[in-house]
Amino acid sequence: METVTKRLYEALILVDSADAIADWQGVNDHIKKLLEKNEAEILSMRKWDERPLAYEIQGKKRGTYILVYFNCVTDKMAAIEHDFRLSERIVRMMIVRGDNITKEDMELVKI
């Protein structure tokens, strides 16, 4: 019998600021849908910052960062990263394991 390993992950997602301003709820719903499609349990999600980019990415000069903490089976991470890369709403993303994240770190706006 296989054991299923669920881990905590932290994702920093960059979206176009114009898209975030025009349809904030749509951007959040899109990210939630991609995670939930791959059976991730979202613990918290919030807007982290909106700032100018160091260089243009896809013709965009400003970006909005969204910070997400979630639990997920390790086998699903490749599918999540693949879906994020294919998404037209997500400019860039970085996902790291959250082995060292404390509860205080995650005291963010709950979904």
N, C-alpha and C positions, 0 to 999 in steps of 0.2 A: 504494500500500500504506500502511495506517495505522500510525502508530507508537503503541505503548502506553507511557504514562508511569506508572511506579510511583513512589509517593512514600512517605515515612515520615510517620506520623501519631501523635499522642499523644491518647489519650482519657481523660477523667476521668469516671467513671461513678458515680452515686449510687444506692444501693439501700437499701431499708428495713433497718435494723439487726436487727429481729426476724427477718426473712427470712434475713439473712446468718448469724445465730446458729443458726437452726433447720436451715438447709440450705445451708451454705457451698459444698459441692461442686456442688450443683445450680445455685446462682447462677453460679459460675464456668463450669460446663458450658454454661449458657444463653448467656452472653456469648460464649464461644468458638464456639458453634454459629451465632450470628447473624453473627459476623465471617467464619467459614469458609464459610458459605452464600454470602457475597458475595466469595469468593476472596481474602480478606485473609490475609496471612501474619503470624501473631502472633509478635512477637519476645520480649516479656516482659509479664508480668501479675502484679500483686501487690496485696494490700490496702494501701491508703495510710493511711487513718485512719478512726476511728469517732468521731463527735462530735455534739453537739446542733446542730440546725439553727437558723438565725437567726429563722426563722418556720416555721410548720407548712406542710408540703407534702403534700397528699392525706391530711390528718389525722395525719401522722407528725411526731414531734418530734425523732427521732434518725435519723442516716443513716450508712451505711458507704460510704466512697469506695474505688473500685478504679481503679488506674492501669494503662493498657494502652498499649504501643507496638506498632505494626503497620505493615507495608508493604501498600499496596493500589493498584490501578489507579485513577486519578482518576475514571474514569467510574462506578465502583461506590460512591463516597462518598454520593451521594444515596440509594441503596438502603439502605446501612448506617444512615444517620441516620434514615431512614423506619422501618426495622425496630426501631431503638432506641426511637423515640418510641411505637411501637405496643406495645412489650413491657410487660406488666403487672408484671414484676419490676424494671424500671429506672424509677426515680423521675425522674431528670434525667441529662443527659449533656452533655459539651462535648468536641468534637473539633477539634483544631487541627493544621495542618501542622507537621511537625517538622524544618523546614529547618535550624534552629539547634541541634538536639539532638546532643550528642556521645555517644561510646561510653560515657564515664564516667556520663553521665546515665542510660543504659539498663542499667547494671550492677545489675540487679534479679534477683529470683528468676525463673529461666527456667522455661518450661513444659515 
